[in-house]
Amino acid sequence: MKTILRSALTAIRRAAAHYRMRSIEINLAGAIETLPHVKDQLTRERMRLAIREMSRSLCKARAEYIALLPAGSRMTFDIA
């Protein structure tokens, strides 16, 4: 019974980590796509800083997701 609960909890954590990772990927893609259309220099600089921070958050989210995968099934990702 204990292993069933542990594996279910791990599956829930993995699903939450995957959701977090995909949400950041979508947000980052939207910001990168929007950046060329912004004309104000101050806003562009702030967006660049936000994109850099999102990229770091994505790396962290991917590391958390990979840590929850079973041994031997690690993934590699493209550039964040």
N, C-alpha and C positions, 0 to 999 in steps of 0.2 A: 504494500500500500504506500509505503514511504517513497519508493522509487517512482511510482505513478504520479504522485503529487509533485515530486521534484522535477520530473520530466515535463509535466504540464506547466509548472511555473517557469521553467526554462523556455518552453515554447511561447508562453505569453510574453516573456521578456524579449525574446527574439523578434516576435511580431511587432512589439512596441519599438524596438531599436530599428527595425526595417522601415516602419512608418516614419520615424524621425528622420532617418537617412534619406528616404525618398522625398519627404517634404522639403528638406534643405536643398536637395538637388533641383527640385522644381523651382523653388524660390531663387536659387542662384542662376539657373538658366534664364528665368524671366528678367532678372536684374541685368545680366550680361546682354540680353537681347534689347533691352530698353536703353542702355547706356549711349549708343550712338545717336539717339533721337533727342537727348538732353542738350540744350544750348547753353544754359547757365554754368559757368565754370565752377562756382562754389558748389553747386549741386552735383556736378560731375565728380569733383574731388571727394565729396561726402559719399557718393555712390561707390566710388573706387574703394574707399576705406571699408564700406559695408560689404562689398564683394569680397574683399580680402578676409574680413572677419567671417563671412559665410563659408568661405573656402576652408578656413581653419576649423570651423564648427563641423563641416562635412567630413574632414579628415578624422576628427574625434568621434563623430557618429559612426563612421565606417569601422574604426578600430573597436568601438564598443560592440558593433554588430558581429564583427569577425570573432571577437572573444567569446561570443555566445554560441558559435557554431561548434559542432562536434569535431574532435580531433581528426585530422586527415582530410577534412573538407573545407580548407581555407580558400578564400576567393581573392582575386586581384582586381583592381579597378583601374579605369583610365584616370587621367589627370583630374584633380578636383577643381 
